[in-house]
């Protein structure tokens, strides 16, 4: 399917509009009053999307849906999970909740059937809240939620990251609740998990459509960057700025994380490969950054301050000695509500942005703005007016 011409079933065709941002756009706050107006705006969007995206059932199908149909789905851990479809009381919580919720929100009707959701702890505003008119009716759960709190919501489907099975999932399994584990850490896992969630949510065609969109968008980038010779791949450093206890640190991702894959797929050379074989962010000194002296530096900050932090660092004498700073290739990773580098659905935007930073000539005449609009249209049915109201005001980072 050509997504530049036709978006996902039930959503309107993506269109081209005027430029949404300039380089180093500043993030703007989302007030409670603005959230209320945006919820009202999105009510119509979600209603239309839900009505048009799911085929009207025939008599037999309607009867099955009303009574609930048992279905067995294999999850990311290859466990057979038997559940009733369509599920009516969905919970997703625990670590990395924005990643599971971001995917679930792409299935029409699922936000309305979500009864429990982990609290958002990333960024200045909450995408899930501003795009769901009845968000306040959902029970919000802490990151350290226990099984008793989830069980009290009487869920008929619990969607969790596989990494929280021991702490949260296994106790819920013992209580008899259907727990579906997803990974959502790599492009390959996204492909599998989207299809699997489609089956679990009784929206198999939607799951396949989303998987196809991610797969084809990724291939549209890698088909071009794969042929770039090694000597033309810019040496790159992606660093996460972290401030805790008054101390600032710069951190690189592990070799196996999506951030490293994104740089490689976009046609760059991650200089930190081999420096962090562990399972989490690893702190590096400025002396190590200077020794690497990369062609390109990408600064990540999950609090939404990457542009201002980058500007401040670039004014410091020692940072001004770095090649990337001197050649104006010190970039703030873009974001809307969440940063585009992580294994949230927005990694697809991060890949397209990185490829254009590394190899702009490969994407001449293909504005990133159109890809951003197509992304939000295909996943969430967010079109012209809604995009200008919900997305454009919070875009930040080094956007063309």
Secondary structure, DSSP 4 states (H G I P E B T S, - for coil): --TTT--STTSPPP---S----TTBPP----HHHHHHHHHHHHHHHHHHHHHHSPPP-HHHHHHHHH-EEEEEE-TT--EEEEEES-SSEEE-STTHHHHHHHHTTSTTTGGGEEEEEPP-SSSS-HHHHT-TTGGGSEEE-TT--HHHHHTTT-SEEEEEGGGIIIIIHHHHHTT--EEEE---SHHHHHHHHHHHHHHTT-HHHHHHHHHHHHHHHHHHHHHHTTS-GGGSPEEEEEEEEEETTEEEEEE--TTSHHHHHHHHTT-EETTTTT--SSS-EEE-HHHHHHH--SEEEEE-TTS-HHHHHHHHHTSHHHHTSHHHHTT-EEEPPBSSSBTTSSSTTHHHHHHHHHHHH-GGGGTT--HHHHHHHHHHHHH---HHHHHHHTGGG-BBS--
